């Protein structure tokens, strides 16, 4: 193979230079490290707010995650990267209750305030544990107005007026949405739709945000806007963020912690900056 056709990384380069998913998985498995719980705890500041313990989870009879462990501190951010099929979204689904858990546990909080949420329903996780899931693109209701979409985010509120009051707080924060409150959501730009998706999750004032592919399908200027919003939510409002992001460079630049997943397990873990500086991670996931 000549230099012009040399494979340069997952999601990097032209058609001739992109490594297949199977090859990325093979190469990532080859550089996997032995990650201890002590390392994960240290990355979480030795005070994890979200803990996943020896989790085996998947769909139907299929196990995707194999004795998976995760630690994130309060108001920290974690970015999960890896090849397709590595189990990244399965982790978010497991935390929120969208798939089958065969064994293991998911806990929120520390000490006497620790809550085992493993068997809670998604509605219970949102209302009792403050966990919100921000889905990939196309989760808005295009035929409803921006305002009505926000009201839908408060569906667990005891009274409709409580949802409307919470929506007003979101409008106060994001005037871009307030200016479009009576517009049908279907006419919003891609960036505005993503802002609406994030904002709808905020109506219940969650503590933990599960964010699935925030940059997918967006122009670069809107990608920057979305990450600025997430940065504000983490650093000013002290939200804990667990994110799956195919744009590995952008995700790791944002996150405090990064995990590289391979075949349902953590292959490499470190700070976002450490993973960005890791040449092996760079070759496979950052385009060289």
N, C-alpha and C positions, 0 to 999 in steps of 0.2 A: 504494500500500500504506500503510495507516495504521500508527501506532506500535505498536498492539497486535499486529499481525501481522508486524512487522519481523523479518527473519531475524537471529538473534543468535549463531550459532555452531554448529559441528559438535558433536553430542552435547550440546547445551545447549538449555534451554527446552522448551516443549511441542511438540505435533505441528505446530502452525501456524508455529513459529519455527525449526524445524530446517532447515538448508540441505542440499540433496541432495549426495551424494558427488561427482557430476560438477561441481556448482557450487563445492564446496570445492576440488576439484582445480584448477579454472580459476582461482579467486581466489588459491590458494596459488602456482600457477605465475606469476601476475602479480606477486607480491611476492618471488619468488625472487631470491637474491643470487648474485653470482659468488664461489663459495667456493674458496679456494686451498688447496693442500696445506700451505702455511706456516701458514695459520689453523688447520687441523686439527691440525698438529703442536704449535702453541702451546697449544691447548686440552688436549692430552695431556701438557703439561709438557715438550715437546720430547724425550720419552723414551717413545715408544709401546711398549706391551707387546703389543698386538694391532694389526696393520696389514693393511688390505685395500687392494690396489693395482690400480686400473683394472679392476675385476672386471665381467665380463659373465656373468650367470648367470640361470637360469630353470628351466623344466620342459619336457621333450620338446624341441621345436624353438622354443618360445616364450622369448624373452629378456625378463626382468623388470627386471633390474639392468643399467644402461648405464654402463660405465666408472666404476663406483662406488668411492669411496675412503672409508676410515674409519681413525681413530686413537683408541686408548684407552690411557692409561697404566696401569701396575701399580697395583692397589688403587683405581682410579678406577671410576666408574659412568657409563654412557651410556644415555640414554633416547631411543628412536626413536619419533617421533609422525608422524602424517600421515593422510590419508584412506584408506579401504579401497582396496586395490589398489595402494598406493604402493610396495610391495615390502618392508615392514618385516619380516614373518616370513620372507620369502625370504632376507634377510640372515642371520638366525639359522640357517636351513636350510643356507645355503651354508657358513657357518663350520663347522657340524657334519657336513656331508657328506650332506645329505638331498636335494640337487637337483643339477642339471647345471651345471657351470662350463664356459663356452665359452672364456674367456680371462681373464687376470689372475692374481693370486696372493693368498694369505692366509698371513701370517707371524706367529709368536708369539715373543716375546723380543726382545732387542737384541744388537748386536755379535756376538761369537763364539758366543753362545748362541742366536742366531736360528734358528728352525726353520720351514721351509716346510711347511705342513700342507695345502696346496691339494688334493692328491690322496689324502690319507689317508682311510681308512674311518672311520665314526663310532666304532667300537671302538678303533681306533688313536689317534684324536684324544683319546679319554677316557684311555686307558692311557699314551700317549706324550707328549701335550701338555697333559694336565690340563684338558680342556675338557668340561664337563657341560651337558647340555640339560635344562632344567626345562620340561616341556610345559605346555600349557594344561590346564584342568580335565579330570577323568575319565581320568587316566592311571594311577591306582592299580589294584590287583587287588582288587576288593571282596570276593571270596570267600576271600581269604587274610587272615591276621592282620596286625596292624601290624608285628609282629616279622618275619614272613615277607616282607612287602613290603620292609622294610629289607634283609633278606638278598639279595633280588633286585637291590638296588642294587650289590651287590658281586660281580656275576656274572663280572667279569673278574679277580677275585682268584685266585691260584694254587690255594688250598685253601679249602674251605667254612669252616673255622675262622677264616681271616683275615677273611672277610666278617662272620662273627658277632662277632668282636672289634671290627671297625670299627663295626658296628651298636650295640654296647654303648657306645662312645664317644658316639654320637649320642644314645642314651637318657640318658646322663649329662648331656648338654647340654640336652635338652628333656624335662623330667620329665613334661610333659603327655602326651607320647607313651609314656613309660615306664609311666605309670599305666594305659595302654590297650594294652599290648603283646600281650596275648592276645585282644583284641577283634578281630572281623572288621572290616576296613577300611571295608566298606560301611556300617557304622553310625555312622561318625564324622561330626561336623558339617562344614560346608563349610570352615571355618577350619582344623580339624584335618586334613582331607584335604589342603589346600594345604601345611600344615606337613609332612605325611608326604611329599608329592611333593618338597618342597625337601630334606628330611632324607635321602630315599633317594638323591638326587644327591650328598649329602655323604659317603656311605659310601666312595667312591673318593678322597676328599680332593682334589677338583679345585682348580685355581688360578683358572679362568675359568668363570663361570656365565652361561649363555644363558637368560634368563628370559622366557617368552612369556605375556604377559597375566596377571601375578600377581594382579590384583584382580578378574578376571572372575567374575561370579556370586556374589560375596561380599557379606555385610552390612558396613556401614561399620566396625563394631568389629573384624571379622576383617581388613578391609583394613589398618587401622592395625597390627594384630598382624603381618601378613605383611611390611609395610614396616619395622617395627622389627626383625624377624628379618634382613631383607636388609641393613639398616643395620649390624647387629652383624657380619654376615659380611664386609661390606666394610671397616669401620673397625677391628674387633678382630681378625679373622682374615685381613685383607688380601686378600680375594678381589676379582678384577676382574669387574665385572658389566655385561653388555650386555642391555638390557631393551627389549621392545616393550610399550607400555601405552596402551590406549585412554583411560584416565582421565589425560589429558595433564597436568592440574594436579598430581595426586598424583605422577605419574612425574617431572615436572620439579622439584617440590619436593624429591624424593629425590636426583635425579641431579646429578653434577658437571657433566656435559655433556649438551646436548640437540641432536638433529638433527631438522629437519623434512624429511620425504621427500615428493617429488612425482614420480610416474612413474619410479620407479627411480633417482632421483638426489637428492643433498643440495641442498635449496633454501635452507635457513637453518641455520646452526650457531652455537652460542654456549654459554656456561655455562647451567646450568638456570635460574639467577636471571635472566640476560639474556633468555631466551626467555619466562619468566613476565612480565617487564616490557615485552615487545615488544607494543604495542597491536595490531599486525596478526596476530600469533600468537594473542593473546588473543581477538580477534574471531572467528577461525576455529575455534580448538581449545579455548578455555577458557571458552566461554559468554558472551563479551562483554568 
